[in-house]
Amino acid sequence: MSRKPTLALVGATGAVGTVMRELVSTRDDIWGEIRLVASARSAGKLLQVRGEDVVVQALTPEVFDGVDIAIFDVPDEVSAEWVPIAASRGPIVIDKSGTFRMDPDVPLVVPEVNPRDAFNRPRNIISTPNCTTLSMMAGIGALHAEFTLKELVVASYQAVSGAGVAGPARLYDEIEALAGDRTVGSTVGDVRKALANKLSDDSPFPAPIAFNVIPWAGSYKEGGWASEELKLRNESRKILGIPDLKVSATCVRVPVVTTHSLAVHARFEREITVADAHRILEAAPTVVLVDDPQNGVWPTPIDVVGTDPTYIGRIRQAVDFPNTLDLFVCGDNLRKGAALNAAEIAELVASEL
C-alpha cells in the first residue's frame, strides 16, 4: 500500500476509547486518516487525536467506506450487530468485546504470544481478549513457549475501572461518603447503612466496594461461575493453542481504580526454576520483572497504573507441587488490558497492507 492506511476508532468517546486516542497519538504514526466513530448522540463532538480536533461521526455502514482497519470498543450487543457490517464494507475489524472471542473463525490474538493467528481471519475479524486474561498472557505465554504449560489456578484482584466509567465513579462516591468516620467497617452492616443514608443503590457492583472486596466479576453462569472466570479459562486455552489446558479461576473486585492484579499458580510439563523464569521474563519485551521480596520489591497497582508492560514478581517455586511456579502479576486493564493490545494488533496487520 503506497498510502498510509485509514483507521476507524469505534467507541472513541468511552474510557478505553480515550486511551486508544492517546495511544495512536503517541505511538509510531503509521496511520493516514483516523476516523472517530460513536453513537448518534455523540456525533458532532470534537475530540483530540494526534494533536488535532477531529469530528466524531455517527455509527453507520457508510462510515467504514475507505477504511482499512476498524477497532471496536463497544458493548457486546453493539459489536454483534455492527462488526459484521463493518467487515463486509472492507476493513479488517479488531473487536474488543466478548462477542466473537470463541468463534472458531475469529482469531483471538495477543501479539506477543500468537501473532501469526492475526493473518488467518476467515470473517475479516480479529478478537482481543478480556482484560483479565491479557494482564497475565505476555508473561505466561513466554514461559509456556519454553516449558509447556499444563495447568493454571488463578485468583484475580480486579480494578473498578473494569466495570466501565461507572466503576471509578462509584468507588470515589463511596469513599467520599465514608470519609472521616473512623468507626465504619468495625461492625456488621455499618458500611451498608452509612452508604444507604448518603448514596443511591444505583451501583455497578453487587455490594459496597469501598473498604471491601467482592468475590464476583461479571454475570452469573451455570455452576455458580462468574463470566469473568470462564473467560479467563476459555480465552487462555484458545490463545495458547491448548484446548485441554486445565484452568480454574476466582475473580475478585477490589477497591483499586485501575490495574488488575493476579495471583497465578502455573504447572508446566518440565521442571522449571525461579532462575529459569527470571531469565525468560527478563528477555520478554513487554514484561517488567519486579522481584526482590527480601527488600519489599514487587509489583502493585499504584506503581503500574498508566504504563504499558506487564509487571511480574513474587516468583516462587511451589513447595508441594512439581514443575510449578507461583507468581504475582499486575497490568493496567485500560492500556494493555484493552486499548494497547488492539493498537498492537492493528499495527501488526497494517504491516501487510
SETOR-454635 format. One line per 5 residues: number of its first residue (from 1); for each residue x, y, z of N, C-alpha, C, CB. Coordinates in steps of 0.2 Angstrom, whole numbers, plus 5000, padded with zeros to 4 digits. Each point is the difference from the previous one (the first is absolute). Glycine has a CB too. Layout:
// SETOR-454635
NUM = X,Y,Z,X,Y,Z,X,Y,Z,X,Y,Z | ...
//
This chain:
// SETOR-454635
1 = 5004,4994,5000,4996,5006,5000,5004,5006,5000,4991,4994,5006 | 5009,5011,4989,5004,5005,4999,4998,5006,5005,5002,4997,4988 | 4991,5003,5014,4998,5005,5005,5000,4997,5007,4993,5006,4991 | 5007,4999,5014,4999,4997,5007,4993,4998,5001,5008,5008,5004 | 4991,4986,4999,4993,4998,5001,4995,5004,5004,5005,4989,4999
6 = 4989,5011,5000,4995,5003,5003,4997,4996,5006,4997,5006,4990 | 5003,4997,5016,4998,4997,5006,4993,5003,5003,5012,4997,5002 | 4983,4999,5000,4994,5002,5003,5000,4997,5007,4994,5000,4989 | 5005,5005,5016,4999,4998,5007,4993,5001,5002,5012,5004,5002 | 4985,4990,4999,4993,5000,5001,4999,4999,5008,4997,4995,4989
11 = 4999,5010,5014,5000,5000,5007,5005,5005,5003,4995,4988,5000 | 5006,5017,4996,5006,5005,5001,4999,5004,5006,5002,5000,4988 | 4992,5001,5015,4998,5004,5005,5000,4997,5007,4993,5006,4992 | 5008,4987,5008,5000,4996,5006,5007,5000,5004,4991,4993,4995 | 5009,5004,5011,5006,5000,5004,5006,4997,4996,4993,4999,5010
16 = 5006,4995,4987,5005,4997,4996,5001,5003,4994,4997,4989,5004 | 4998,5014,4993,5001,5004,4994,5004,5006,5001,4989,4996,4996 | 5011,5007,5010,5004,5006,5002,5008,4998,5000,4990,5005,5006 | 5011,4989,4997,5007,4997,5000,5002,4999,4993,4998,4995,5011 | 4998,5002,4985,5001,4998,4993,5002,5006,4996,4993,4991,5000
21 = 5004,5015,5001,5002,5006,4996,5007,5003,5003,4987,5003,4999 | 5014,4996,5007,5007,5001,5003,5005,4996,4997,4995,5004,5010 | 5004,4990,4989,5005,4995,4998,5001,5001,4992,4996,4992,5008 | 4999,5009,4988,5002,5002,4993,5003,5007,4999,4990,4992,4997 | 5009,5012,5008,5003,5007,5000,5008,4999,5002,4989,5005,5002
26 = 5013,4990,5002,5006,5000,5003,5005,4994,4997,4995,5006,5010 | 5002,4989,4987,5004,4995,4997,5002,5002,4993,4994,4991,5007 | 5010,5005,4990,5002,5001,4993,4994,5002,4996,5010,4992,5001 | 4991,5013,4995,4994,5003,4996,5000,4997,4993,5001,5011,5006 | 4996,4983,4994,4999,4996,4994,4994,5001,4996,5007,4992,5005
31 = 4989,5012,4998,4993,5001,4997,4999,5006,4996,4996,4994,5010 | 5000,5006,4985,4998,5005,4996,4994,5004,5004,5004,4994,4989 | 4990,5005,5008,4994,5003,5003,4998,4996,5006,4996,5004,4989 | 5002,4999,5017,4997,4996,5005,4993,5003,5001,5012,4998,5006 | 4983,4997,4994,4993,5002,5001,4998,4998,5007,4998,4999,4987
36 = 4999,5006,5016,4997,4999,5006,4993,4998,5000,5008,5008,5005 | 4989,4987,4997,4993,4998,4999,4997,4998,5007,5003,4995,4988 | 4991,5007,5013,4996,4999,5006,4993,5000,4998,5009,5005,5007 | 4987,4994,4998,4992,5000,5000,4998,5007,4997,4999,4991,5009 | 4995,5009,4988,4997,5006,4998,5000,5006,5004,4993,4993,4993
41 = 5006,5005,5014,5000,5006,5005,5007,5003,5001,4990,4994,5005 | 5015,5003,4993,5007,5003,5001,5002,5003,4993,5003,4992,5009 | 4994,5007,4986,5002,5002,4993,5000,5008,5000,4995,4990,4995 | 5010,5012,5002,5001,5008,5000,5005,5002,5005,4989,5001,4996 | 5012,4995,5009,5005,5003,5006,5007,5000,4997,4993,4995,5008
46 = 5011,5010,4994,5007,5000,4999,5004,4997,5005,4998,5011,4994 | 5007,4984,5003,5004,4997,5005,5007,5000,4997,4991,4992,5004 | 5014,5008,5001,5007,5001,4998,5003,4993,4998,5001,5010,5007 | 5003,4990,4987,5004,4994,4998,5006,5003,4996,4990,4992,5000 | 5016,5006,5002,5006,5002,4997,5000,5008,5000,5000,4990,4993
51 = 4998,5013,5013,5000,5007,5000,4996,5004,4996,5011,4998,5003 | 4984,4999,4994,4995,5003,4996,4993,4999,5002,5008,4999,4990 | 4987,5006,5009,4993,4999,5001,4997,4996,4995,5000,5010,5006 | 4997,4984,4995,4997,4996,4995,4992,4999,5002,5011,4994,4998 | 4985,5007,4997,4993,4999,5001,4998,4993,5001,4998,5011,4994
56 = 4998,4988,5011,4997,4993,5001,4995,4998,4995,5003,5001,5012 | 4997,4994,4985,4995,4998,4995,4995,4995,5003,5008,5002,4990 | 4986,4998,5007,4995,4995,5003,5002,4993,4997,4991,5009,5001 | 5007,4986,5003,5001,4993,4998,4995,4998,4994,5004,4997,5012 | 4998,5003,4982,4996,4998,4994,5004,4995,4996,4993,5011,5000
61 = 5004,4986,4995,5004,4995,4996,5005,5004,4996,4990,4992,4999 | 5007,5014,4998,5005,5004,4996,5006,5003,5003,4990,5003,4994 | 5010,4997,5013,5006,5003,5003,5006,4996,4999,4993,5005,5008 | 5006,4988,4990,5006,4996,4999,5002,4999,4993,4995,4994,5009 | 5002,5010,4986,5002,5000,4994,5007,5003,4999,4988,5001,4996
66 = 5017,4996,5001,5007,5003,5000,5004,4999,5006,4995,5008,4992 | 5002,4988,5013,5004,4999,5006,5004,4993,4999,4991,5006,5007 | 5015,4994,4995,5004,4994,5000,5000,4996,5006,5007,5006,4992 | 4993,4997,5014,4999,4996,5006,4996,5004,5005,5012,4995,4998 | 4983,5001,5005,4995,5003,5005,5001,4997,5006,4992,5003,4991
71 = 5009,5001,5015,5000,4997,5006,4994,5002,5004,5013,5001,5000 | 4984,4993,5003,4993,5001,5003,5001,5000,5008,4994,4995,4990 | 5004,5010,5013,4999,4999,5008,4993,5002,5002,5013,5003,5001 | 4983,4993,4998,4993,5001,5001,4997,4994,5004,4999,5007,4989 | 4995,4993,5014,4997,4995,5003,4999,4994,4995,4994,5008,5008
76 = 5005,4986,4995,4999,4994,4997,4995,5000,4994,5004,4994,5010 | 4990,5009,4993,4994,5000,4995,5001,5004,4994,4993,4998,5010 | 5011,5008,4991,5002,5004,4995,5005,4997,4995,4998,5010,5007 | 5007,4986,4996,5005,4997,4995,4996,4994,4996,5009,5003,5009 | 4986,4994,4995,4997,4994,4996,4996,5003,4994,4999,4994,5011
81 = 4999,5012,4989,4996,5003,4994,5005,5003,4995,4990,5002,5008 | 5015,5002,4995,5003,5004,4996,5007,4998,4997,4995,5009,5006 | 5008,4986,4998,5007,4998,4997,4999,4996,4994,5004,4999,5012 | 4991,4996,4987,4999,4997,4993,4999,5005,4995,4996,4990,5005 | 5000,5016,4996,4999,5005,4995,5006,5003,4998,4989,5002,5005
86 = 5015,5000,5000,5006,5003,4999,5005,4996,4996,4999,5007,5010 | 5001,4987,4992,5005,4995,4996,4998,4999,4993,5002,4994,5011 | 4991,5006,4988,4998,4999,4993,5001,5006,4995,4991,4993,5005 | 5011,5013,4998,5001,5006,4996,5008,5001,4999,4990,5005,5005 | 5014,4990,4997,5007,4999,4998,5005,5001,5005,4996,5005,4990
91 = 5003,4998,5016,5006,5001,5004,5001,4993,5004,4997,5012,5001 | 5009,4987,5002,5001,4995,5005,4998,5003,5006,5010,4995,4994 | 4986,5001,5010,4997,5002,5006,5003,4997,5006,4989,5002,4994 | 5013,5002,5011,5003,4998,5006,4995,5001,5005,5012,5002,4996 | 4985,4993,5007,4994,5001,5005,5002,4999,5007,4992,4997,4991
96 = 5007,5007,5014,5002,4999,5007,4994,4997,5004,5008,5010,4999 | 4987,4989,4998,4994,4998,5004,5001,4992,5001,4992,5009,4996 | 5004,4988,5008,5000,4993,5001,4996,4996,4994,5001,5002,5012 | 4996,5001,4983,4995,4997,4996,5004,4995,4995,4994,5010,5000 | 5012,4991,4998,5002,4995,4995,5006,4996,5003,4996,5008,4991
101 = 5006,4993,5015,5006,4997,5003,5001,4993,4999,5000,5009,5008 | 4994,4987,4992,5000,4993,5000,4998,4997,4993,4998,5000,5013 | 5001,5005,4983,4998,4998,4993,5006,4996,4997,4991,5010,4999 | 5008,4984,4998,5005,4997,4997,5003,5003,4994,4995,4990,5005 | 5001,5014,4992,5003,5004,4994,5003,5007,5001,4991,4993,4994
106 = 5009,5008,5013,5003,5007,5002,5006,4999,5004,4989,5005,4999 | 5017,4997,4999,5006,4999,5004,5000,5004,5006,5006,4997,4990 | 4996,5001,5016,5000,5003,5006,5008,5002,5001,4989,4994,5005 | 5013,5012,4995,5007,5001,4999,5003,5004,5006,4998,5000,4987 | 5008,4998,5015,5005,5004,5004,5006,5000,4996,4994,4997,5011
111 = 5008,5009,4986,5006,5000,4996,5006,4997,5002,4995,5010,4996 | 5006,4990,5011,5006,4997,5003,5000,4993,5000,5002,5010,5007 | 4992,4987,4992,4999,4993,5001,4999,4996,4994,4996,5002,5011 | 4999,5001,4985,4997,4996,4994,4999,5005,4994,4995,4991,5007 | 5010,5013,4991,4999,5005,4995,4998,4997,4993,5009,5006,5006
116 = 4993,4988,4993,4999,4997,4993,4992,4999,4999,5011,4994,5000 | 4986,5005,5006,4992,4999,5000,4997,5006,4997,5001,4992,5009 | 5002,5014,4991,4997,5006,4998,4999,5000,4992,5005,5006,5010 | 4999,4990,4987,4999,4999,4992,4996,4995,4998,5011,5005,5000 | 4986,4991,5004,4995,4995,4998,4993,5002,5003,5009,4991,5000
121 = 4987,5013,4996,4994,5003,5002,4995,4999,4995,5006,5008,5007 | 4990,4986,4993,4995,4999,4995,4995,5005,5000,5002,4988,5001 | 4996,5015,5004,4994,5005,5000,5003,5007,5000,4993,4992,5007 | 5013,5009,4992,5003,5007,5000,5000,5003,5007,4996,5001,4988 | 5003,4995,5017,5000,5003,5007,5005,4996,5004,4987,5002,4999
126 = 5016,5003,5005,5005,4997,5005,4997,5002,5007,5010,5001,4992 | 4990,4995,5013,4998,5001,5007,5006,5001,5004,4989,4994,4998 | 5010,5011,5008,5005,5001,5005,4997,4997,5006,5005,5010,4994 | 4999,4987,5011,4998,4997,5006,4997,5005,5005,5008,4991,4998 | 4989,5006,5007,4998,5004,5006,5006,5002,5003,4990,4993,5001
131 = 5009,5013,5003,5005,5003,5003,5004,4996,5006,4994,5011,4997 | 5002,4985,5006,5003,4995,5005,5005,4995,4997,4989,5002,5007 | 5008,4995,4987,5005,4996,4997,5006,5003,4997,4990,4993,4997 | 5009,5013,5001,5006,5004,4997,5005,5002,5005,4992,5004,4991 | 5006,4997,5015,5004,5002,5005,5006,4995,5002,4990,5007,5005
136 = 5008,4987,4993,5006,4995,5002,5002,4996,4994,4995,4998,5010 | 5002,5004,4984,5002,4995,4994,5007,5001,4997,4988,5001,4998 | 5015,5005,5002,5007,5001,4998,5005,4996,5004,4996,5012,4996 | 5003,4988,5010,5005,4997,5004,4999,4992,5000,5000,5010,5007 | 4993,4988,4994,4999,4993,4999,5001,4997,4993,4991,5002,5009
141 = 5008,5002,4986,5002,4998,4993,5007,4999,4999,4990,5006,4996 | 5014,4998,5007,5007,4999,5000,5003,4994,5003,5001,5013,4999 | 4996,4986,5007,5002,4994,5004,4998,4993,4996,4999,5007,5011 | 4995,4994,4987,4997,4994,4996,5004,4998,4994,4989,5003,5004 | 5014,5002,4993,5003,4999,4994,5006,4995,5001,4997,5011,4995
146 = 5006,4989,5011,5006,4996,5001,4999,4994,5004,5006,5011,5000 | 4989,4990,5005,4999,4994,5005,4993,4997,4999,5007,5006,5008 | 4989,4996,4988,4993,4997,4998,4995,5000,5006,5006,4993,4992 | 4990,5011,5008,4995,5001,5006,4995,4994,5000,5001,5013,4999 | 4997,4985,5007,4996,4994,5001,4994,5002,5004,5009,4992,4999
151 = 4992,5012,5006,4994,5002,5004,5001,5007,5003,4998,4988,5003 | 4996,5016,4998,5000,5006,5003,4995,5001,5005,5004,5005,4989 | 4998,4997,5017,4995,5002,5005,5001,5008,5001,4999,4988,5006 | 4996,5016,4994,5001,5007,5000,4995,5003,5005,5004,5000,4988 | 4998,5005,5016,4995,5004,5003,5002,5007,4998,4999,4993,5010
156 = 4996,5011,4987,5001,5007,4998,4997,5005,5005,4999,4995,4988 | 5004,5010,5012,4998,5006,5004,4999,5006,4995,5007,4996,5011 | 4987,5005,4987,4998,5004,4995,4998,5007,5002,4997,4990,4994 | 5006,5015,5002,4999,5007,5001,4992,5002,4998,5013,5002,4999 | 4985,5003,5004,4993,5002,4999,4999,5003,4993,4999,5002,5012
161 = 5006,5000,4985,5000,5003,4993,4998,4994,4995,5008,5010,5003 | 4993,4984,4999,4998,4995,4996,4992,4999,4999,5010,4994,5004 | 4987,5010,5000,4992,5000,4999,4998,5006,4996,4999,4994,5011 | 5006,5010,4986,4998,5006,4996,5001,5006,5005,4992,4993,4993 | 5006,5013,5004,5000,5006,5003,4996,5000,5006,5002,5006,4989
166 = 4993,4990,5012,4996,5001,5006,5004,4997,5006,4990,4999,4993 | 5015,4996,5006,5003,4997,5005,5004,5005,5004,5001,4990,4993 | 5004,5014,5004,5004,5005,5004,4995,5005,5004,5010,4998,4992 | 4985,5004,5004,4996,5005,5003,4996,4997,5006,4998,5005,4989 | 5000,4989,5011,4997,4997,5006,5005,5000,5006,4992,4994,4993
171 = 5014,5003,5005,5005,5000,5006,5002,5007,5003,5005,4990,4994 | 4996,5015,5002,5001,5006,5002,4994,5003,5005,5008,5002,4990 | 4986,4997,5007,4994,5002,5004,5000,4996,5007,4994,5002,4989 | 5007,4992,5011,5000,4996,5006,5005,5002,5005,4995,4991,4994 | 5011,5010,5003,5006,5003,5005,4998,5007,5003,5008,4993,4993
176 = 4989,5011,5002,4998,5007,5003,4995,4999,5005,5003,5005,4989 | 4992,4991,5010,4995,4999,5005,5002,4997,5007,4992,4998,4990 | 5013,4998,5010,5003,4997,5006,5005,5004,5003,4997,4989,4995 | 5006,5015,5001,5006,5004,5003,4999,5003,5007,5004,5002,4988 | 5001,4998,5016,4999,5004,5006,4997,4995,5006,4999,5011,4994
181 = 4998,4984,5004,4997,4996,5006,5005,4994,5001,4988,5003,4996 | 5016,4997,5009,5005,4995,5002,4997,4994,5003,5008,5009,5001 | 4985,4991,5000,4997,4994,5003,4997,4996,4995,4997,5006,5010 | 5002,4996,4984,4997,4996,4995,5004,4994,4998,4994,5011,4996 | 5003,4984,5003,5003,4994,4998,5002,4995,5006,5005,5006,4990
186 = 4993,4996,5016,5001,4996,5006,4995,4996,5002,5007,5009,5003 | 4987,4992,4994,4994,4996,5002,4996,4998,4994,4999,5005,5011 | 4998,4989,4990,4996,4997,4994,4995,5005,4998,5001,4989,5004 | 4999,5013,4989,4994,5004,4997,5002,5007,5001,4992,4991,5003 | 5013,5012,5000,5000,5007,5001,5002,5003,4994,5004,4998,5012
191 = 5000,4999,4983,5002,5003,4994,4994,5001,4996,5011,4995,5000 | 4985,5000,4999,4994,5000,4996,4995,5005,5003,5001,4988,4997 | 4998,5013,5009,4996,5005,5003,5002,5007,4999,4997,4992,5009 | 5010,5009,4992,5002,5007,4999,5000,5002,4992,5008,4998,5009 | 4993,4997,4987,4999,5002,4993,4992,5001,4998,5011,4993,4997
196 = 4985,5003,5006,4993,5000,4998,4997,5007,5002,4999,4988,5002 | 5004,5015,5003,4998,5007,5003,5002,5005,4995,5000,4996,5012 | 5005,5003,4984,5003,5005,4996,5000,4999,4993,5007,5002,5009 | 4993,4992,4988,5000,4999,4993,4994,4996,4998,5013,5000,5001 | 4986,5000,4992,4995,4996,4998,5002,4993,4999,4995,5009,4994
201 = 5001,4986,5005,5003,4993,4999,5001,4998,4993,4993,4997,5009 | 5008,5009,4987,5001,4999,4992,5008,4999,5000,4990,5007,4996 | 5012,4987,5005,5007,4998,5000,5002,4995,4994,5001,5003,5012 | 5004,4997,4985,5002,4995,4995,5002,4993,5004,5003,5009,4992 | 4998,4991,5015,5002,4995,5003,4995,4997,5005,5011,5005,5000
206 = 4989,4988,5001,4995,4997,5004,5000,5001,5008,4999,4992,4991 | 5007,5012,5011,5001,5001,5007,5004,5007,5000,4999,4987,5004 | 5001,5016,5002,5005,5006,5001,5007,4998,4998,4993,5004,5009 | 5011,5000,4988,5006,4999,4997,5006,5003,5005,4995,4999,4988 | 5003,5007,5015,5004,5003,5004,5001,4996,5007,4997,5011,4995
211 = 5009,4988,5007,5002,4996,5006,4998,4993,5000,4998,5010,5006 | 5002,4988,4987,4997,4993,4999,5003,4997,4994,4989,5004,5005 | 5010,4989,4995,5002,4997,4993,4994,4996,4999,5012,4999,5002 | 4986,5000,4991,4994,4996,4998,5002,4994,4996,4994,5011,5000 | 5005,4983,5002,5002,4994,4997,4996,4999,4994,5004,4995,5010
216 = 4995,5009,4985,4996,5000,4994,5002,5005,4995,4990,4995,5007 | 5010,5003,4987,5001,5005,4994,4997,4997,4994,5011,5004,5005 | 4984,4999,4993,4997,4998,4994,4993,4998,5001,5011,4996,4995 | 4986,4999,5001,4993,4998,5001,5000,4993,5002,4997,5008,4991 | 4998,4989,5011,4999,4994,5003,5000,4994,4994,4993,5005,5010
221 = 5011,4990,4991,5000,4995,4995,4998,4993,5004,5008,5006,4993 | 4991,4989,5003,4998,4993,5003,5005,4998,5005,4994,4997,4990 | 5004,5000,5015,5005,4997,5005,5002,5005,5005,5003,4992,4992 | 4995,5014,5008,5002,5005,5005,5006,5004,4997,4995,4993,5009 | 5007,5006,4985,5006,5004,4998,4998,5007,4997,5005,4989,4997
226 = 5000,5015,5004,4999,5007,4997,5003,5000,4993,5000,5005,5012 | 4997,4999,4984,5002,5000,4993,5007,5002,4999,4989,5003,4997 | 5014,5001,5008,5007,5002,4999,5004,4994,5001,4998,5012,5004 | 5000,4984,5001,5004,4994,5001,5000,4995,4994,4997,5001,5012 | 4998,4998,4985,4999,4996,4994,5004,5003,4994,4989,4995,5004
231 = 5011,5011,4995,5004,5004,4995,5007,4998,5001,4991,5009,4999 | 5011,4992,5007,5008,4999,5001,5001,4993,4998,5000,5008,5010 | 4996,4987,4992,5002,4993,4998,5000,4999,4993,4995,4996,5010 | 4999,5006,4986,4999,4998,4993,5005,5004,4996,4988,4998,5002 | 5013,5008,5000,5004,5005,4996,5008,4997,5000,4992,5010,5002
236 = 5010,4988,5004,5007,4998,5001,5001,4994,4995,5000,5004,5012 | 4995,4991,4988,5001,4994,4996,5000,5002,4993,4993,4994,5008 | 5003,5011,4989,5000,5001,4993,5007,5004,4998,4987,5001,5001 | 5015,5004,5003,5006,5004,4999,5006,4996,5000,4995,5010,5005 | 5006,4985,5000,5006,4996,5000,4999,4994,4996,5002,5004,5011
241 = 4993,4995,4986,4999,4994,4995,5000,4993,5004,5005,5007,4991 | 4992,4993,5016,5000,4994,5004,4993,4999,5001,5011,5002,5005 | 4985,4995,4991,4993,4999,5001,4998,4996,5007,4999,5000,4988 | 5006,4996,5014,4998,4996,5006,5004,5003,5007,4998,4990,4992 | 5004,5016,5007,5004,5003,5006,4995,5000,5006,5007,5007,4992
246 = 4995,4991,5014,4996,5000,5006,5001,5007,5003,5002,4988,5002 | 4992,5015,4999,5000,5007,5003,4995,5001,5005,5004,5005,4989 | 4997,4998,5016,4995,5002,5005,5002,5007,5003,4998,4987,5003 | 4996,5017,4997,5001,5007,5002,4995,5002,5005,5005,5002,4989 | 4997,5003,5015,4995,5003,5005,5002,5008,4999,4999,4990,5008
251 = 4996,5013,4989,5001,5007,4999,4997,5005,5005,4999,4997,4988 | 5004,5008,5015,4999,5004,5005,5000,5007,4998,5004,4991,5009 | 4991,5013,4993,5000,5007,4999,5003,5004,5006,4990,4999,4992 | 5015,5005,5007,5003,5003,5006,5000,5008,4999,5008,4990,5002 | 4993,5014,5004,4999,5007,4999,5007,5003,4997,4992,5000,5010
256 = 5009,4998,4984,5006,5003,4997,4997,5004,4993,5008,4991,5005 | 4994,5015,4994,4997,5003,4994,5002,4997,4993,5000,5010,5007 | 5006,4989,4992,5002,4997,4994,5006,4996,5001,4995,5009,4993 | 5006,4985,5004,5005,4995,5000,4998,4994,5003,5008,5009,5000 | 4991,4985,4996,4998,4994,5003,5006,4996,5002,4991,4999,4992
261 = 5009,4997,5014,5005,4996,5002,4998,4993,5000,5004,5009,5008 | 5000,4986,4992,4999,4993,5000,5005,4996,5003,4994,5001,4989 | 5004,4995,5016,5004,4995,5003,4999,4993,4996,4999,5005,5011 | 5007,4993,4986,5000,4995,4995,5004,4994,5002,4999,5008,4991 | 4998,4986,5009,5003,4994,5002,5000,4996,4993,4996,5000,5012
266 = 5010,4999,4985,5001,4997,4994,5004,4994,5000,4999,5011,4995 | 4998,4983,5002,5004,4994,5000,5002,4999,4993,4994,4995,5010 | 5012,5003,4989,5003,4999,4993,5002,4992,4999,5004,5012,5000 | 4997,4986,4994,5002,4993,4998,5006,4998,5003,4993,5002,4990 | 5012,5003,5010,5007,4999,5002,5002,5004,5006,5003,4997,4988
271 = 5002,5000,5015,5002,5004,5006,5002,5007,4998,5004,4989,5005 | 4994,5016,4999,5002,5007,4999,5002,5003,5007,4992,5001,4990 | 5013,5003,5010,5002,5003,5006,4999,5008,5000,5009,4991,5001 | 4992,5012,5005,4999,5007,5000,5005,5003,4995,4996,5000,5012 | 5010,4998,4988,5005,5003,4996,4998,4999,4993,5009,4997,5008
276 = 4988,4998,4990,4998,4999,4993,4994,5005,4998,5002,4988,5001 | 4994,5013,5004,4995,5005,4999,5003,5007,4999,4992,4993,5007 | 5012,5009,4998,5004,5006,4999,5003,5001,4993,5002,5000,5013 | 5001,4995,4985,5004,5001,4994,4995,5001,4994,5009,4992,5004 | 4985,5004,4996,4995,5001,4995,4997,5007,5000,4998,4987,5000
281 = 5000,5015,5006,4996,5006,5001,5004,5006,4999,4992,4994,5007 | 5014,5006,4994,5005,5005,4999,5001,5002,4993,5005,4997,5011 | 4994,4997,4985,5001,5001,4993,4994,5002,4996,5009,4991,5001 | 4985,5008,5002,4993,5001,4997,5000,5008,4999,4995,4989,5005 | 5004,5013,4989,5000,5007,4999,4995,5005,5003,5004,4997,4990
286 = 4990,5000,5012,4994,5004,5003,4999,4998,5007,4995,5001,4989 | 5010,4995,5014,5000,4998,5007,5005,5004,5004,4995,4989,4997 | 5003,5013,5009,5005,5003,5005,5000,4996,5006,4998,5012,4996 | 5008,4985,5006,5001,4996,5005,5001,5004,5006,5005,4991,4993 | 4991,5009,5013,5001,5004,5006,4999,4994,5006,4995,5011,4995
291 = 5011,4987,5006,5000,4994,5004,5006,5000,5005,4994,4993,4991 | 5006,5010,5015,5005,5000,5005,4996,5001,5007,5009,5005,4992 | 4987,4989,5009,4996,5000,5006,5004,5002,5007,4992,4992,4994 | 5014,5006,5006,5004,5001,5006,5000,5007,5002,5007,4990,4998 | 4993,5014,4997,5001,5008,5001,4993,5003,4998,5012,4999,4997
296 = 4983,4997,5003,4993,5003,4999,4999,5003,4994,5000,5002,5011 | 5002,4994,4983,5000,5003,4994,4995,4995,4996,5012,5006,5000 | 4982,4996,4998,4996,4996,4996,4995,5004,4997,5001,4990,5007 | 4995,5008,4988,4996,5004,4996,4993,5002,5004,5005,4995,4989 | 4993,5011,5011,4993,5002,5003,4997,5004,4995,5004,4999,5012
301 = 4989,5002,4988,4996,5004,4995,5002,5007,5000,4991,4992,5002 | 5011,5011,5004,5001,5007,5000,5007,5002,4996,4993,5001,5011 | 5011,4994,4989,5007,5001,4996,4999,4998,4993,5006,4998,5011 | 4989,4999,4987,4999,4997,4993,4995,5005,4996,5003,4988,5004 | 4992,5014,4999,4995,5004,4997,5003,5005,4995,4992,4998,5010
306 = 5005,5003,4984,5002,5004,4995,5006,4998,4996,4996,5009,5007 | 5007,4985,4994,5005,4998,4996,4998,4994,4996,5008,5003,5009 | 4996,4995,4986,4998,4995,4995,5002,4993,5001,5001,5009,4992 | 5005,4989,5012,5002,4993,5000,4996,4997,5005,5012,5003,4997 | 4989,4990,5003,4998,4996,5006,5006,4999,5005,4992,4993,4992
311 = 5006,5008,5014,5005,5000,5006,4999,4994,5004,5000,5012,5000 | 5005,4984,5001,5000,4993,5003,5005,5000,5006,4996,4995,4989 | 5002,5002,5016,5004,4999,5006,4998,4995,5004,5003,5012,5000 | 5000,4987,5007,4998,4995,5004,5000,4993,4997,4993,5008,5006 | 5012,4991,4990,5001,4993,4997,5003,4996,5005,5002,5005,4988
316 = 4994,4989,5013,5003,4995,5004,4999,4993,4997,4997,5007,5010 | 5007,4988,4992,4999,4994,4998,4995,4996,5005,5012,5000,4995 | 4983,4998,5003,4995,4997,5004,5003,4994,5004,4991,5003,4992 | 5008,4997,5015,5003,4995,5004,4997,4993,4999,5002,5009,5009 | 4992,4991,4991,4997,4993,4999,4997,4998,4994,4997,5002,5011
321 = 5005,5002,4983,4998,4998,4994,5005,5000,4995,4989,5005,5002 | 5013,4990,4995,5006,4999,4995,4998,5005,4994,5003,4988,5004 | 5003,5014,4993,5000,5004,4994,4995,5006,5000,5003,4989,4994 | 4997,5014,5012,4994,5005,5001,5003,5006,5003,4992,4991,5001 | 5006,5015,4996,5002,5007,5003,4994,5003,5002,5010,5001,4992
326 = 4991,5003,5013,4995,5005,5003,5003,5007,4998,4995,4992,5009 | 5001,5012,4989,5002,5007,4998,4994,5005,5001,5009,4995,4992 | 4993,5012,5008,4995,5005,5000,5001,5005,4994,5000,4999,5013 | 4995,5003,4984,5000,5003,4994,4995,5007,5001,5002,4989,4993 | 5001,5016,5004,4996,5006,5000,5000,5003,4993,5002,5003,5012
331 = 4992,4999,4985,5000,5003,4994,4994,5005,4999,5005,4990,4995 | 4997,5016,5002,4994,5005,5000,4995,4998,4995,5008,5009,5002 | 4986,4990,5001,4994,4997,4996,4998,5004,4995,4997,4994,5010 | 5004,5013,4990,4998,5004,4994,5005,5001,4995,4993,5006,5008 | 5013,4993,4993,5005,5000,4995,5002,4993,4997,5005,5010,5006
336 = 4999,4986,4997,5001,4994,4997,4994,4995,5000,5012,5001,5003 | 4984,5000,5003,4994,4996,5001,4995,5002,4995,5003,4999,5011 | 4997,5006,4985,4995,5002,4995,5003,5003,4994,4992,5001,5010 | 5009,5006,4991,5002,5004,4994,5007,4998,4997,4993,5009,5005 | 5012,4990,4999,5006,4999,4997,5001,4993,4996,5005,5006,5009
341 = 4992,4989,4993,5000,4994,4996,4996,5001,4994,5000,4993,5010 | 4995,5010,4989,4997,5002,4994,5004,5004,4995,4989,4999,5006 | 5014,5006,4997,5005,5004,4996,5006,4996,4997,4997,5010,5008 | 5005,4985,4996,5006,4996,4998,4998,4995,4995,5005,5001,5011 | 4988,4997,4989,4998,4995,4995,4999,5005,4994,4994,4992,5008
346 = 5003,5014,4992,4999,5004,4994,5007,5001,4997,4990,5005,5005 | 5015,4997,4999,5007,5001,4997,5002,4994,4996,5002,5009,5009 | 4997,4985,4994,5002,4994,4998,4997,4999,4993,5002,4995,5011 | 4992,5005,4988,4996,4999,4994,5001,5005,4995,4992,4993,5006 | 5009,5013,4996,5002,5006,4996,5006,4998,4996,4994,5008,5007
351 = 5011,4989,4996,5006,4998,4996,4999,4996,4994,5006,5001,5011 | 4988,4996,4988,4999,4996,4994,4996,5003,4995,5000,4990,5007 | 4998,5016,4994,4996,5004,4996,5004,5003,4994,4991,5002,5009
//
